[in-house]
């Protein structure tokens, strides 16, 4: 009986060993040598790599065979241009660039657009002191002497802190366009300080953000009828730009578009419906402004610190005068018109130290903003003789910090408005008369 039990146990051990021993051997075999499947995959991988190399080589040859400038006939120039255009890769498109620190920025969205759209490899990988290359998918450029030639068709790339002609930036005095160029990119000619004149071709429909900013020597520019808007900062700090003819095709003028330029006078055509904030701010030589009949508001700071502006006639189409719109116009002596003005913004005429006459003919004036005439030491009387819509809250702090002593109003409103123009409410004790 004991022998039978021992035999049974031995048989169980033998069965157990046979079950687990075989897989151990199989595992050992698998780790010791590659299988047929792995060998096949390795061969296929090598073949794929070879195919990819062929594709890369083919693409490189295709790019190097791109046509050169239309006006160049010498083979040496063609080779120079074709080798200066590198291939576009996904990684290079992700390269981020920032707007130059010395240039003010209106907001971050323009920087984001420039970062997204600039094929950075076309600039960063070009050879040192390059005198030719690409500035758009179908646009080429070259510098001869002090003239920049741009030719081809389609859109120019947008740029942020670096342009293809970076090494020639400070020596360029003129730009010549040939072909069917449809746009001038963001910051394209930023800080080309020696650029003196430019004629934009009729094929161009848009001028980018800051395109001619800091062109301090720019004296003449021709804007064609194909342009429908002037972007933010376009002519910022163009000190020598005395006159610009804005065509009737333009419907909007961007923020800071002509800020700190040398404009002496400006005629805003009737096609313009919007003018953004600070568009003509700090134009210290500006003496005369002719408004568009289509604009409904003078935006915030639009003519701030235009120190040579002596008089302003507000056209009947203007409904609102923005905050600081004419602030610090130190030679401004009289303001008239404004037949339909409803609101005057905070500080709209502050620090206009020579202002003597302020007469608004509007019947619908509802609000005069806080500190509207602050530090206007020569303004003693304001005329708002037709208005019937003023409210007590609408004149709160309006005369605070001013030198105004008398407010002339409609005869039927004298008693009512005396309750509004109190020292407690408007910030200064004044007389209200008819």
VMD Tcl script that draws the C-alpha trace (Angstrom):
set ca {
  {0.00 0.00 0.00}
  {2.86 2.34 0.89}
  {4.58 1.50 -2.40}
  {1.43 2.38 -4.30}
  {1.24 5.82 -2.62}
  {4.91 6.53 -3.33}
  {4.44 5.55 -6.96}
  {1.42 7.85 -7.26}
  {3.39 10.78 -5.82}
  {6.30 10.18 -8.19}
  {3.94 10.09 -11.17}
  {2.38 13.44 -10.09}
  {5.84 15.04 -9.86}
  {6.74 13.76 -13.30}
  {3.57 15.18 -14.83}
  {4.11 18.56 -13.14}
  {7.67 18.75 -14.44}
  {6.67 17.90 -18.00}
  {4.06 20.67 -18.06}
  {6.37 23.52 -17.01}
  {9.68 22.44 -18.43}
  {8.74 22.85 -22.13}
  {7.73 26.54 -21.99}
  {10.98 27.39 -20.22}
  {12.88 25.96 -23.13}
  {10.75 27.79 -25.64}
  {11.40 31.10 -23.87}
  {15.09 30.43 -23.87}
  {15.00 29.76 -27.59}
  {13.03 32.96 -28.31}
  {15.46 35.16 -26.43}
  {18.53 33.58 -27.89}
  {17.77 34.21 -31.61}
  {15.45 36.43 -33.68}
  {12.41 34.92 -35.26}
  {11.66 34.80 -38.99}
  {9.04 37.54 -38.54}
  {11.52 39.92 -36.88}
  {14.02 39.32 -39.64}
  {11.42 40.14 -42.29}
  {10.42 43.37 -40.45}
  {14.07 44.45 -40.29}
  {14.46 44.05 -44.03}
  {11.24 45.99 -44.66}
  {12.43 48.82 -42.36}
  {15.69 49.11 -44.28}
  {13.79 49.26 -47.55}
  {11.48 52.00 -46.15}
  {14.47 54.05 -44.98}
  {16.01 53.75 -48.43}
  {12.77 54.92 -50.04}
  {12.62 57.91 -47.68}
  {16.17 58.87 -48.60}
  {15.20 58.76 -52.28}
  {12.17 61.00 -51.61}
  {14.29 63.50 -49.67}
  {16.87 63.55 -52.44}
  {14.14 64.03 -55.06}
  {12.53 66.91 -53.09}
  {15.91 68.58 -52.67}
  {16.55 68.43 -56.40}
  {13.09 69.84 -57.10}
  {13.65 72.81 -54.76}
  {17.09 73.52 -56.16}
  {15.61 73.63 -59.65}
  {13.14 76.43 -58.79}
  {13.13 79.28 -61.36}
  {15.00 82.47 -60.46}
  {14.12 86.15 -60.94}
  {12.29 87.06 -64.14}
  {14.65 89.92 -64.85}
  {17.88 87.96 -64.30}
  {19.31 86.27 -67.39}
  {22.77 85.25 -66.20}
  {23.05 81.66 -65.02}
  {25.20 82.67 -62.05}
  {22.40 84.81 -60.63}
  {19.93 82.00 -61.12}
  {22.11 79.62 -59.16}
  {22.59 82.16 -56.39}
  {18.84 82.61 -55.92}
  {17.95 78.93 -56.14}
  {20.48 77.86 -53.55}
  {19.33 80.54 -51.09}
  {15.84 79.07 -50.72}
  {15.94 76.19 -48.23}
  {13.31 73.47 -48.02}
  {10.30 73.95 -45.77}
  {10.13 71.56 -42.83}
  {7.44 71.12 -40.20}
  {9.86 71.72 -37.34}
  {11.02 75.06 -38.71}
  {7.43 76.31 -39.00}
  {7.12 75.88 -35.24}
  {10.10 78.16 -34.52}
  {8.90 81.11 -32.47}
  {9.97 84.71 -32.96}
  {9.15 87.84 -30.96}
  {8.49 91.44 -31.95}
  {11.57 93.67 -31.43}
  {11.67 95.08 -27.91}
  {12.27 98.63 -29.11}
  {9.05 98.67 -31.12}
  {5.78 99.22 -29.19}
  {3.14 96.54 -29.69}
  {-0.59 97.14 -29.71}
  {-1.48 93.63 -28.57}
  {-0.25 90.07 -28.71}
  {-2.40 88.74 -31.53}
  {-0.24 90.28 -34.25}
  {2.85 88.68 -32.79}
  {1.06 85.34 -32.74}
  {0.11 85.72 -36.41}
  {3.67 86.57 -37.35}
  {5.04 83.59 -35.41}
  {2.61 81.25 -37.12}
  {3.07 82.44 -40.70}
  {6.79 83.17 -41.03}
  {8.71 80.30 -42.64}
  {11.62 80.96 -40.29}
  {14.06 78.74 -42.16}
  {13.92 81.12 -45.13}
  {15.59 83.73 -42.95}
  {17.58 82.01 -40.24}
  {19.29 79.53 -42.55}
  {20.26 81.95 -45.30}
  {23.94 82.65 -45.69}
  {25.61 85.52 -43.87}
  {25.40 88.89 -45.65}
  {22.91 87.50 -48.20}
  {21.99 89.86 -51.04}
  {19.19 87.78 -52.54}
  {16.66 85.13 -51.61}
  {12.97 84.48 -51.07}
  {10.41 86.62 -49.23}
  {7.25 84.73 -50.16}
  {6.23 81.38 -51.58}
  {6.52 82.88 -55.05}
  {8.41 86.09 -54.31}
  {12.15 86.72 -54.63}
  {14.32 89.63 -53.57}
  {17.73 91.00 -54.35}
  {19.71 94.09 -53.43}
  {21.69 96.04 -55.99}
  {23.53 99.02 -54.58}
  {21.03 100.66 -52.24}
  {17.91 99.48 -54.06}
  {15.83 96.49 -52.97}
  {14.10 94.66 -55.83}
  {11.12 92.42 -55.06}
  {9.57 90.37 -57.84}
  {7.16 87.51 -58.39}
  {3.50 86.93 -57.58}
  {1.28 86.42 -54.57}
  {1.65 87.33 -50.91}
  {4.76 88.40 -49.09}
  {5.53 86.54 -45.89}
  {4.80 88.24 -42.56}
  {7.82 88.91 -40.32}
  {8.43 89.64 -36.66}
  {11.98 90.51 -35.57}
  {13.98 89.47 -38.62}
  {13.58 89.98 -42.37}
  {15.41 88.30 -45.28}
  {17.25 91.55 -46.15}
  {18.30 92.06 -42.53}
  {21.97 92.63 -43.39}
  {21.02 95.32 -45.94}
  {18.27 96.92 -43.83}
  {20.16 100.09 -42.95}
  {21.48 100.82 -46.44}
  {18.26 100.46 -48.50}
  {17.11 103.81 -49.92}
  {14.42 102.64 -52.35}
  {12.25 99.60 -53.13}
  {11.16 98.51 -56.61}
  {8.31 96.00 -57.06}
  {7.78 93.97 -60.23}
  {5.22 91.29 -60.97}
  {1.85 90.61 -59.38}
  {2.61 91.13 -55.69}
  {-0.60 91.14 -53.64}
  {0.56 92.07 -50.12}
  {3.32 93.68 -48.10}
  {4.02 91.60 -45.01}
  {3.99 92.59 -41.35}
  {7.13 94.54 -40.37}
  {8.54 94.08 -43.90}
  {10.50 97.34 -43.96}
  {10.58 98.07 -40.24}
  {13.57 100.23 -39.30}
  {14.81 100.74 -42.87}
  {15.98 104.14 -41.69}
  {17.54 105.20 -45.01}
  {14.48 104.36 -47.13}
  {13.37 107.65 -48.69}
  {10.66 106.79 -51.23}
  {8.44 103.93 -52.30}
  {5.70 103.34 -54.88}
  {3.32 100.53 -53.95}
  {2.01 98.76 -57.09}
  {-1.71 98.53 -57.91}
  {-1.63 94.76 -57.46}
  {-1.12 95.15 -53.68}
  {-4.37 94.94 -51.71}
  {-3.03 94.93 -48.12}
  {-0.17 96.48 -46.18}
  {0.84 94.60 -43.05}
  {1.17 95.64 -39.44}
  {4.14 97.96 -38.89}
  {5.26 97.55 -42.50}
  {7.03 100.93 -42.66}
  {7.39 101.68 -38.94}
  {10.58 103.49 -37.97}
  {11.41 104.39 -41.60}
  {12.69 107.69 -40.27}
  {13.95 108.94 -43.62}
  {10.81 108.10 -45.62}
  {9.64 111.24 -47.42}
  {7.37 109.95 -50.15}
  {4.99 107.02 -50.52}
  {2.31 106.31 -53.11}
  {-0.65 104.26 -51.86}
  {-2.73 102.77 -54.71}
  {-6.53 102.58 -54.98}
  {-6.30 98.82 -54.45}
  {-5.62 99.26 -50.71}
  {-8.73 99.04 -48.49}
  {-7.16 99.50 -45.06}
  {-4.08 100.95 -43.38}
  {-2.98 98.59 -40.60}
  {-1.88 99.32 -37.04}
  {1.53 101.01 -36.65}
  {2.08 101.14 -40.45}
  {3.85 104.52 -40.53}
  {4.77 104.87 -36.87}
  {7.78 107.13 -36.27}
  {8.19 108.13 -39.94}
  {9.52 111.55 -39.00}
  {10.14 112.86 -42.52}
  {6.76 111.80 -43.95}
  {5.08 115.20 -44.32}
  {2.19 114.39 -46.63}
  {0.26 111.24 -47.53}
  {-2.58 110.94 -49.99}
  {-5.05 108.37 -48.67}
  {-7.01 106.90 -51.61}
  {-10.81 106.64 -51.69}
  {-10.56 102.86 -51.52}
  {-9.43 102.95 -47.87}
  {-12.23 102.26 -45.38}
  {-10.28 102.01 -42.12}
  {-7.16 103.44 -40.50}
  {-5.58 101.29 -37.80}
  {-4.44 102.18 -34.31}
  {-1.21 104.22 -34.13}
  {-1.04 104.05 -37.95}
  {0.57 107.49 -38.35}
  {1.66 108.03 -34.76}
  {4.80 110.18 -34.41}
  {4.96 110.75 -38.15}
  {5.89 114.10 -39.70}
  {2.45 114.79 -41.19}
  {1.68 118.50 -41.58}
  {-1.86 118.06 -42.87}
  {-4.18 115.16 -43.54}
  {-7.33 114.73 -45.60}
  {-9.34 111.72 -44.50}
  {-11.47 110.64 -47.48}
  {-15.19 109.99 -47.14}
  {-14.61 106.28 -47.77}
  {-13.04 105.96 -44.29}
  {-15.61 104.82 -41.72}
  {-13.35 103.93 -38.76}
  {-10.20 105.41 -37.28}
  {-8.71 103.45 -34.40}
  {-7.13 104.83 -31.23}
  {-4.03 107.05 -31.35}
  {-3.97 106.90 -35.17}
  {-2.48 110.42 -35.46}
  {-1.17 110.86 -31.92}
  {2.08 112.78 -31.41}
  {2.08 114.17 -34.95}
  {3.76 117.31 -33.66}
  {3.81 119.09 -37.05}
  {0.13 118.50 -37.84}
  {-1.70 121.79 -38.35}
  {-4.76 120.88 -40.39}
  {-7.22 117.95 -40.39}
  {-10.07 117.39 -42.84}
  {-12.45 114.76 -41.48}
  {-14.30 112.10 -43.42}
  {-18.07 112.53 -43.64}
  {-18.44 108.83 -42.87}
  {-16.59 108.66 -39.54}
  {-18.90 108.72 -36.52}
  {-16.36 109.04 -33.73}
  {-13.03 110.61 -32.89}
  {-11.34 107.67 -31.20}
  {-9.38 107.60 -27.95}
  {-6.19 109.65 -28.16}
  {-6.63 110.07 -31.90}
  {-4.96 113.51 -31.94}
  {-3.27 113.42 -28.56}
  {-0.20 115.66 -28.34}
  {-0.63 117.20 -31.79}
  {0.97 120.34 -30.45}
  {0.73 122.41 -33.67}
  {-2.99 121.86 -34.19}
  {-4.63 125.28 -33.71}
  {-8.32 124.78 -34.47}
  {-10.81 121.94 -34.83}
  {-14.20 121.95 -36.49}
  {-16.14 118.84 -35.52}
  {-18.24 117.67 -38.51}
  {-21.93 116.88 -38.10}
  {-21.40 113.14 -38.60}
  {-19.38 112.84 -35.38}
  {-21.43 111.38 -32.53}
  {-18.71 110.82 -29.91}
  {-15.37 112.37 -28.98}
  {-13.23 109.78 -27.26}
  {-11.15 109.83 -24.12}
  {-8.11 112.12 -24.48}
  {-8.97 112.63 -28.17}
  {-7.39 116.12 -28.27}
  {-5.49 116.02 -25.01}
  {-2.30 118.10 -24.78}
  {-2.85 119.94 -28.05}
  {-1.07 122.89 -26.51}
  {-1.68 125.36 -29.39}
  {-5.36 124.54 -29.87}
  {-7.32 127.78 -29.46}
  {-10.89 126.95 -30.54}
  {-13.22 124.00 -30.96}
  {-16.47 124.41 -32.86}
  {-19.17 122.42 -34.66}
  {-20.29 119.06 -33.33}
  {-23.96 119.39 -34.30}
  {-24.68 115.76 -33.38}
  {-22.17 115.02 -30.64}
  {-23.72 112.99 -27.83}
  {-20.71 112.26 -25.62}
  {-17.39 113.89 -24.82}
  {-14.91 111.50 -23.19}
  {-12.84 111.85 -20.04}
  {-9.97 114.31 -20.45}
  {-10.90 114.88 -24.09}
  {-9.47 118.42 -24.10}
  {-7.25 118.37 -21.02}
  {-4.01 120.38 -21.03}
  {-5.02 122.39 -24.09}
  {-3.46 125.39 -22.39}
  {-4.30 127.93 -25.12}
  {-7.90 126.86 -25.66}
  {-10.13 129.94 -25.39}
  {-13.31 128.99 -27.21}
  {-15.33 125.80 -26.89}
  {-18.70 125.83 -28.63}
  {-20.65 122.68 -29.40}
  {-23.93 123.17 -31.24}
  {-25.39 119.73 -30.53}
  {-28.97 119.39 -29.30}
  {-28.36 115.84 -28.13}
  {-25.25 116.24 -25.94}
  {-25.75 113.91 -22.97}
  {-22.37 113.66 -21.32}
  {-19.21 115.67 -20.72}
  {-16.56 113.37 -19.26}
  {-14.55 113.80 -16.09}
  {-11.70 116.33 -16.20}
  {-12.64 117.15 -19.80}
  {-11.00 120.60 -19.60}
  {-8.42 120.04 -16.87}
  {-5.53 122.54 -16.88}
  {-7.08 124.62 -19.68}
  {-6.14 127.85 -17.96}
  {-7.40 130.16 -20.72}
  {-10.83 128.56 -21.15}
  {-13.26 130.64 -19.12}
  {-16.56 129.92 -20.88}
  {-18.03 126.89 -22.62}
  {-21.01 127.12 -24.96}
  {-23.50 124.26 -25.11}
  {-26.48 126.46 -25.93}
  {-28.62 123.96 -27.82}
  {-28.44 120.87 -25.68}
  {-31.52 119.60 -23.91}
  {-30.34 116.11 -23.00}
  {-27.75 116.71 -20.27}
  {-28.15 114.81 -16.99}
  {-26.68 115.39 -13.57}
  {-24.52 112.28 -13.79}
  {-23.53 113.30 -17.32}
  {-21.58 116.33 -16.08}
  {-20.14 114.84 -12.90}
  {-16.54 116.04 -12.41}
  {-16.63 117.47 -15.94}
  {-15.16 120.83 -14.92}
  {-12.87 119.58 -12.17}
  {-9.36 120.98 -12.55}
  {-10.47 123.51 -15.17}
  {-10.60 127.32 -15.18}
  {-14.16 127.51 -16.52}
  {-16.29 130.16 -14.79}
  {-19.36 130.26 -17.03}
  {-21.49 127.73 -18.85}
  {-23.82 129.10 -21.53}
  {-26.96 127.02 -22.12}
  {-30.41 127.21 -23.64}
  {-32.61 129.78 -21.89}
  {-35.26 127.23 -21.00}
  {-32.64 125.01 -19.35}
  {-30.87 127.56 -17.15}
  {-32.75 126.71 -13.95}
  {-32.42 122.97 -14.50}
  {-28.74 123.00 -15.38}
  {-27.87 125.17 -12.40}
  {-28.64 122.11 -10.29}
  {-26.21 120.05 -12.34}
  {-23.27 122.43 -12.55}
  {-22.66 122.69 -8.82}
  {-19.26 122.52 -7.19}
  {-20.18 119.25 -5.54}
  {-21.26 117.61 -8.79}
  {-19.13 119.05 -11.59}
  {-16.11 119.82 -9.42}
  {-16.08 123.59 -9.78}
  {-18.33 126.50 -8.87}
  {-19.62 128.10 -12.08}
  {-22.34 130.38 -13.32}
  {-24.96 128.99 -15.66}
  {-26.33 131.57 -18.08}
  {-28.39 131.77 -21.24}
}
mol new
graphics top color blue
foreach p $ca { graphics top sphere $p radius 0.5 }
foreach p [lrange $ca 0 end-1] q [lrange $ca 1 end] { graphics top cylinder $p $q radius 0.2 }
display resetview
